[in-house]
Every structure is written in C-alpha cells, then in structure tokens.
C-alpha cells in the first residue's frame, strides 16, 4: 500500500508541475489565491498551528479575524510560491528582469570582491524559491542541497525545478563537507535559517519576536567562520507593483573567534522585521517552536514540549549573557 501511495503522490505532483508550467504566468496568482484559501479551510491541523504561532509571536496584538486573515494569506503565499516554482522551466534572465527588483548592496559587493564566498540566508518568507532561481543569474549558479522527502519519488521532481535556471543539486549525504569545499573555492549559495531543530542536532538558541526562544541551525555561522564567507540576509517579498523585491541586507561578518550563537542571532534580527511588516508572507503553519522552557512557557504554542537538552541550551545561553 505504501508503494502505491507513493506512486500516486508522485503522479499527482508530476502532473501538477507539467500542467502549471503550461499555464500563462498571469493566471498563477489568482489560482494560488483560490487554492490557498481552500486549503486553509480544509487543513484544520495546519490552520490551528498557524493561528497559535501568530498569537505566540504577536501576543494580544491582532484580533481573531486579523489572525485568520494573516494565516489565510500565509497559505496563499505558499501556494503562489509553489505554483511559481512549477513554472520555473519557462524562466530565463529576461523574465526575472521583468518580474524582480533587486535592492540593497549586493551587486556592489559582488562587483567589488567577486571571489569572496558568501552564504545567502533567508526565511520561509515570500517567494523564497525565487531567491535561488533568480540568484543563478544575478549572482552565479550555485549548489542546491537535495531535499529528503518521506516519499523518495518526489525529490527528483523538485530537483529538476530548482535547477532549471542553472543551479546544481548535491545530495544531503556529506553536504556539509561539500559546502565547506565549495565556499573555500569562493562559491556562493543560499540556505534557509528558520528551521526549528532538535537540540541534539548541534543547534543554537536564539531570541525571536521579543521573548520566544527557538532552537535553530548554526550551519551558516559554522561554515562562514571556517571559510571567511560573509553571511548575507536576503528576502523576496511581493511589491505593490506586482513585482518581487529581492532585498539584500548588510553582510554579517563572521570572525573565527565570534560566538556562533551571536552570529545566528544577528542574522535572525536582520530578517525578522520583514515578518512584522508582512506577517502574511511567513510560513505560519510550520512548527517554529517545538520546545519550550520550564518557566515562562505560557506564551508558547500548544505543540511545544519540554526537553532537557533545550533546558541545557537555555542554561548555556544565560551563562553566555553574563
């Protein structure tokens, strides 16, 4: 039964990608609005997580109707991101020139020191998939780490889409070593930095949304410190004209003697304001706070659990502050 289910999932995904790629680009956003709204209504579990997350991040700030509006907008944003990823085989440099406005210092940075390695760190915010797709033209083609799905048949479909503008897929196995070598050779690549990790996975603790503690990856800080790369916080948010704004924030320097936790916190601080400005663009249905502290835990969502290793991270964090 499992093998049959996996084949059905693969057939559905492949057919959807094939169909969407043949639609006019202009219909994708209205279609995403309809489908995202529908899934929001049907996905009780994800909707509950999203609403809890919004209240945790912005306690008492929004009315019930406004929280629902933000959560529904988040579903629409994600649907739009997936549709526009499915459309990726049609995209070229001229396409991005018409649909993307680049802001920030990045072009000067690349022009002044094109051999300097860089890690472009982003959230699951706006059209995060376009950051890599457009980056293949605006910066340079780079590696994309193959995502591991429960259904292994799905991976090749997404790999094909994410490399359609010239990026290359590398397997997750030994990815850290491959990234290290790539950066030492002056390479540049992007990664998501808002994934919530088990404290046993070498994560660090950060403070987000004014008091919520989260266990997140420190991979970008570790790689940057070992290679001399700069970390560039970057986001792709929708603009009022219908174009996306790809915004490159000031680079975060990562000296070898710096605390990885401090580097990760500074990166988070650079990107969090975008969530305050456009909360509907963040992926609220993701469980961002899987762990909670022993004290002061009433603000955390219902799914957050206690963990001794998380408490250990908190102890280390408090010691570092003093």
C-alpha positions in Angstrom: 0.0 0.0 0.0 2.8 2.4 0.8 4.4 1.9 -2.6 1.1 2.5 -4.3 0.5 5.7 -2.3 4.0 7.0 -3.2 3.4 6.4 -6.9 0.0 8.2 -6.7 1.7 11.1 -4.9 4.4 11.2 -7.5 2.0 11.1 -10.4 -0.1 13.9 -8.8 3.0 16.1 -8.3 4.5 15.5 -11.7 1.1 16.1 -13.4 0.6 19.3 -11.4 4.1 20.6 -12.3 3.5 19.7 -16.0 0.1 21.4 -16.1 1.1 24.6 -14.2 4.2 25.1 -16.5 1.8 25.3 -19.5 -0.4 28.0 -18.0 0.0 31.7 -18.7 2.1 33.2 -15.9 -0.6 35.8 -15.2 -3.1 33.2 -14.0 -0.9 31.7 -11.4 -1.5 34.2 -8.7 -5.3 34.2 -8.9 -5.2 30.4 -9.0 -2.9 30.4 -5.9 -5.4 32.7 -4.1 -8.2 30.3 -4.7 -6.3 27.1 -3.9 -4.5 28.6 -0.8 -7.9 29.8 0.6 -9.4 26.4 0.0 -6.5 24.5 1.7 -6.6 26.9 4.6 -10.3 26.0 5.2 -9.7 22.3 4.8 -6.4 21.9 6.7 -7.6 22.0 10.3 -4.3 20.9 11.8 -2.1 23.3 9.9 -4.6 26.2 10.4 -4.6 25.6 14.2 -0.8 25.6 14.2 -0.7 28.8 12.2 -3.1 30.7 14.4 -1.3 29.6 17.6 2.1 30.7 16.1 0.7 34.1 15.2 -0.6 34.6 18.7 2.7 33.4 20.2 4.7 35.8 18.0 2.4 38.7 18.5 0.6 38.2 21.8 -2.6 40.2 22.1 -1.7 42.3 19.0 -4.2 41.0 16.5 -8.0 40.4 16.6 -9.3 36.9 15.8 -10.4 38.0 12.4 -7.0 39.6 11.6 -5.1 36.4 12.7 -7.3 34.4 10.4 -6.6 36.8 7.6 -2.8 36.6 8.2 -3.0 32.7 8.4 -5.0 32.5 5.2 -2.6 34.9 3.5 0.3 32.7 4.5 -1.4 29.7 2.8 -1.9 31.8 -0.3 1.7 33.0 -0.3 2.9 29.4 -0.1 0.6 28.2 -2.9 1.9 31.1 -5.0 5.5 30.1 -4.3 4.8 26.5 -5.3 3.0 27.5 -8.5 5.8 29.8 -9.5 8.3 27.1 -8.7 6.4 24.7 -11.0 6.6 27.4 -13.7 10.4 27.7 -13.3 11.2 25.8 -16.6 9.9 28.8 -18.5 12.0 31.3 -16.7 15.2 33.0 -18.1 17.2 36.1 -17.2 14.9 38.4 -19.2 11.9 37.0 -17.3 13.5 37.9 -13.9 14.4 41.3 -15.3 10.7 42.0 -15.8 9.4 40.5 -12.5 12.1 41.2 -9.9 13.5 44.4 -8.5 16.9 44.0 -6.7 17.5 46.2 -3.7 20.5 46.6 -1.3 24.2 46.5 -1.6 24.7 43.0 -3.1 25.6 43.9 -6.7 28.3 46.3 -5.4 29.5 43.5 -3.1 29.8 41.0 -5.9 31.4 43.6 -8.2 34.0 44.7 -5.6 35.0 41.2 -4.5 33.6 38.5 -6.8 36.0 35.9 -5.3 34.7 36.3 -1.8 32.5 33.4 -0.7 29.0 34.2 0.6 26.1 32.4 2.2 22.7 34.0 1.4 20.5 33.3 4.5 16.7 33.5 4.2 13.4 32.6 5.9 10.5 30.6 4.5 9.2 34.1 3.6 7.6 35.4 0.5 8.8 33.5 -2.6 11.9 32.0 -1.1 12.2 29.6 -4.0 12.9 32.5 -6.4 16.0 33.6 -4.4 17.9 30.6 -5.7 16.3 30.7 -9.2 17.0 34.3 -9.8 20.3 34.2 -8.0 21.6 31.9 -10.7 21.5 35.0 -13.0 22.1 37.9 -10.6 24.9 36.3 -8.6 26.0 32.9 -10.0 24.7 29.4 -10.3 25.2 27.5 -7.1 24.5 24.2 -5.3 21.1 23.2 -4.1 21.0 20.5 -1.4 18.6 17.7 -2.4 15.7 17.7 -0.1 14.9 14.4 1.6 11.2 13.5 1.4 9.3 10.7 3.1 8.4 9.7 -0.4 11.7 9.4 -2.3 9.9 9.7 -5.7 9.2 13.4 -5.1 12.8 14.5 -4.7 13.7 14.3 -8.4 10.7 16.4 -9.4 11.7 19.3 -7.1 15.4 18.9 -8.0 14.5 19.4 -11.7 12.5 22.5 -10.9 15.1 24.1 -8.6 17.9 23.6 -11.1 16.0 24.8 -14.1 17.9 28.2 -14.2 21.4 26.6 -13.9 21.9 25.6 -10.2 23.2 22.2 -9.4 21.8 19.6 -7.0 24.1 17.9 -4.4 22.9 15.0 -2.2 22.3 15.6 1.5 24.9 13.0 2.4 28.2 14.7 3.2 26.6 18.0 2.2 28.5 19.9 5.0 31.8 18.8 3.6 30.8 19.7 0.0 29.6 23.1 1.1 32.8 23.7 3.0 34.9 22.9 -0.1 32.6 25.0 -2.3 33.0 28.1 -0.1 36.7 27.7 0.2 36.8 27.9 -3.6 35.0 31.2 -3.5 31.5 29.9 -4.1 28.1 31.4 -3.1 24.9 29.6 -2.1 21.7 30.1 -0.2 20.1 28.4 2.8 17.1 28.6 5.0 17.8 29.6 8.5 14.4 29.5 10.2 14.2 25.7 10.6 13.5 24.5 14.1 15.9 21.8 15.1 16.2 19.2 17.9 18.8 20.5 20.4 20.7 17.2 19.8 21.4 18.3 16.2 24.0 20.9 17.0 21.6 23.8 17.1 21.9 27.2 18.9 19.3 29.1 20.9 18.0 32.5 19.7 15.5 35.0 21.0 12.8 35.8 18.5 9.7 38.0 18.5 10.8 39.6 21.8 10.9 36.6 24.1 10.3 33.4 22.3 13.3 31.1 22.4 14.0 28.8 19.4 16.5 26.1 18.7 17.8 26.7 15.1 20.6 25.7 12.8 24.0 27.2 13.2 25.3 25.7 9.9 25.6 29.1 8.2 27.7 30.5 11.1 29.9 27.5 11.3 30.6 27.4 7.5 31.2 31.2 7.4 33.7 31.1 10.3 35.7 28.3 8.7 35.8 29.8 5.2 35.9 33.6 5.7 32.5 33.8 3.9 30.1 36.7 4.7 26.5 35.9 5.6 24.0 37.9 3.6 20.5 38.0 5.0 18.2 38.1 2.0 14.4 38.1 1.4 12.0 38.1 -1.5 8.8 40.0 -0.7 6.0 41.0 -3.0 6.0 44.6 -4.1 3.0 46.9 -4.7 3.6 46.8 -8.5 3.2 43.0 -8.6 7.0 42.5 -8.9 9.0 40.8 -6.3 11.6 42.8 -4.3 14.7 40.8 -3.6 16.3 42.7 -0.8 19.9 42.0 0.3 20.7 43.3 3.8 24.1 44.4 5.0 26.6 41.5 5.3 27.2 39.8 8.6 30.9 39.3 9.2 31.9 36.1 11.0 35.3 36.2 12.6 36.6 32.9 13.8 36.6 34.0 17.5 32.9 35.1 17.4 30.2 33.2 19.1 28.1 31.2 16.5 25.0 31.9 18.6 25.6 35.7 18.3 26.1 35.4 14.5 22.9 33.4 14.1 21.0 35.9 16.3 22.3 38.8 14.2 21.2 37.1 11.1 17.7 36.4 12.5 17.4 40.1 13.7 18.1 41.2 10.1 15.3 39.2 8.7 12.6 39.2 11.4 11.4 42.8 10.7 10.1 41.6 7.3 7.7 39.3 9.2 6.5 42.2 11.3 5.9 44.3 8.1 4.3 41.5 6.1 3.2 38.7 8.5 1.1 37.0 5.8 4.3 36.2 3.9 5.8 33.9 6.5 5.1 30.1 6.7 3.0 30.1 9.9 1.7 26.5 9.5 5.3 25.3 10.3 6.0 24.4 13.9 8.6 27.1 14.6 8.7 26.5 18.4 8.8 22.8 19.1 10.4 23.2 22.5 9.6 25.5 25.5 11.4 26.4 28.7 10.5 25.3 32.2 9.5 28.8 33.2 7.7 31.5 31.2 6.3 28.9 28.8 2.7 30.1 28.7 3.4 32.1 25.6 4.5 29.1 23.6 2.1 27.2 21.2 0.2 24.1 22.2 2.6 21.8 20.4 5.7 22.9 22.2 7.3 20.4 24.6 9.8 20.4 27.4 13.2 19.0 26.7 16.2 18.5 29.0 18.6 19.3 26.1 16.6 22.5 25.4 16.9 23.5 29.0 20.7 22.9 28.7 20.8 25.3 25.8 18.9 27.8 27.9 21.5 27.4 30.7 24.3 27.9 28.2 22.6 30.9 26.7 22.1 32.5 30.1 25.7 31.9 31.1 26.9 33.5 27.8 24.8 36.6 28.6 26.5 37.0 31.9 
